[in-house]
Amino acid sequence: MVTISSYIMNYNEETRGWIYTLAIYTYCYVLHRIVPHCDFKSIPTWTSVPGYACNNKTGKPLKYRYNAFIVLLIVIATLYYGNQTLHFNLTDLTVCFFPMCRCAFVTGLAISTYLSFRGKSKCDQGLVDKGSSCLTTNGPRSKQAKSTIEFENRTVAENFYCGIEWNPEVLGIDLKMFNYLIGAIVLACNIMAAVFTHLENVPNCSYAMYAYLIPMSWFIGEYMWFENVHVYTYDIFRERTGFKMCWGCWCFYPFFYCIGIWPIVNHFQQPTAQDISQQTASMCIALFYLGWVLTRGANLQKFSLRHQKQTTFLFVNNDTIPGSNNKLLCSGWWGLARHINYLGEILQGLALALPGYFVSGSLLPFLYPFYYVLLFVGRDIDDDKACLEKYGKAWEDYLKRVPYRIVPGIY
């Protein structure tokens, strides 16, 4: 019998990498279209549900099908089944990592180019919302949010990078939400392949790999599980869909975020490789969950106030700044720093960098948390500017109440 592995191995490494990447992309698209909406609170349905962002022409909320977590499980199960039963060697994804990355690079670039031309055409037809933030279910936007000055002052290169349309629909799917799905699932595939490669070199999974794998698996799974929360985040209503988001999700996210696992894999290919202690592994995992509590706790507190209209969260009152229309939280997590959730994500990134550093001494894994620092400091500055325009005096009062940006007592 001709197995999948023997058939694919007839091709060279570069071709196999492109086949793997395009196959995963296509499989995810098909699954996203056919798997029903499932929020684990009601019976699965093929009916999409309204979100936070609105169509700028109709004013009606955009609709989504939350099935990312189920799609993730199906893809992972398919790869495992292929590895165990169809004689497909999952470690070949590790061998073809860079060809897969090149395919992802080209695919992300191609999608971004298509969106650029499409957006330009729609802009010429007057079909693009040029405001500084998109229309949401909060109702009419402020004068600052409707301002077109920022958009009209952009260059062609800036429009390509940042995007022109807010939430484009392509081939029957909301592309922005599919971007997040595809990025997380390809990242999970890369992590899975790396673990199988690791197990070829050691009799049992090392503590260092456990210290990386447990947090990263949680990071991906939890992100997909709370998919409905992400439609209310900064990315949805303040970022358009262009090269930054498309190339970022199709290439950068799945192939850079796993940078911390490769020093672990490479280290244990040496016959005299030393592992970290169980205590050190536990400390790395604990640091990750500290960051997760900060990030998820802060995001859920904001979600509870703005979209569930709850007056308390974890037995703490949801206090807001007068004059902010109950939007500017200044209690609980949000009383510690204006973007305490960013600190949590940076701590998670640091925790995922430490196992690879401890076993190999490589500084490469620290590129991951360093990227988060660059991303969130820039986003913090942009958000402060937008909030000052939106809330005015209430924002100034908020700065006095919560003086720190990201790190309480320091920054």
Steps between C-alpha positions, in 0.01 A plus 500: 500500500629845408497711817457876524858527622650306209299703250593841643865403552535470123517880499792708619500683832394835352202354315390297803504814713272682258267200479471475878431871548243534223332175609462628859368837378245332273393250766446781752292698251277202422456417868424862589225500236338168597550470878204656684512790741569364848534715811469199737201667666229401254426248228743537205347691211593602147348842566759775550469732799541878516829649621624844603612663174231616258463527125569864419223510237214316672600577858421141595745287705730270307424133555743227599511123533705407805648161418876561530550266797321212328694561177824494702411164657408350163827611337712370789308172506545463123876548524525255787289243317713540189817454701372191681297326231581631153876489552536873450808610692395813686864593563528579128326830580806585706731401215298722266460786748675766289335399169166516682594842632588619147164378374326684785700814420389496136139414587475782754654741251261389225192545721624842611554606139152384402346694791698809403364503145151409616506768767621763254214412265243519779649825622459652152134392510448663839440165671775527763448643849788743546444567870772449760306209653224288353132520583405276795189399690575779749300728274593821318872570498656810648621779277858384549415138412333612177791725404652406161816709536722208606385280212521770233855592601628145450735414218449206264759303698322575830167387353660177384657435839210609723217407264206685348190298595405441861351149498497361144309189405680272254367170360214504746705548819595793719867522405614671819363224724628231262845660521505434873379143450757413235788653695424308818442168325817508290690598816349196674609279209857629527504443877361148458764414238777637723384286794495184287852586379610549861364158596714337233809615691400434861334196662256726688393859455746730678402740778609787276256388231222460757575853626452628146228268371251535787484882489505521120225240465295695753575826316370363169204302635379771734530759224273292275258409781433868579464592134184700569691737730744594223234667287499778761875563499714784368585306182138492388398863529833687477700303241416459135582182308821529301851361480561546872209278594492254207871433465526519877241225554586278203879513539642692797263369767532125430871496412644757741295435813649150530858634501550390861450130430783448251792548745339225710464266201857567380651474849370148559646375173831499688574171683623681813214751519400609851140573597368765738366394839135431573498804731633731227243368254225561757617859553490568125147364482394702805636821345299432186178454695565818696512682168191317380303600810589865440411491131190286505375645826527857371336417168215311663443781749461750216279255311280452808442873534460610140314210350341313790422818700625345825564739790758271664773263386649241736326678791662835411287795388542604138569867574530740207609860451209750502433643155629192315158344444601211727788405269822589685551234766713609793453212746613140522762412239451833326583691815855361491599634158325631190612197300563237763399238241809592296722426801337159525579418138861612540537275807355209303750564224786510752386172657501333159853626431659376824497118446693526173746745655555291812591182312694648209620845607361637173361853507284428194182422702508850652411646160145387578439712816706783347257507207214534749671796666539679167143418397328605819698816573408628154139392537482661845612835360248477215220402735576787739473744212171352380352497852594862563317597182201287594459573871666840547476616862395153620823356359706763681323405823572135423873570463501647849313201641711241314840662429689193378480382140598131510715413802355612837741726688754509216355591159 
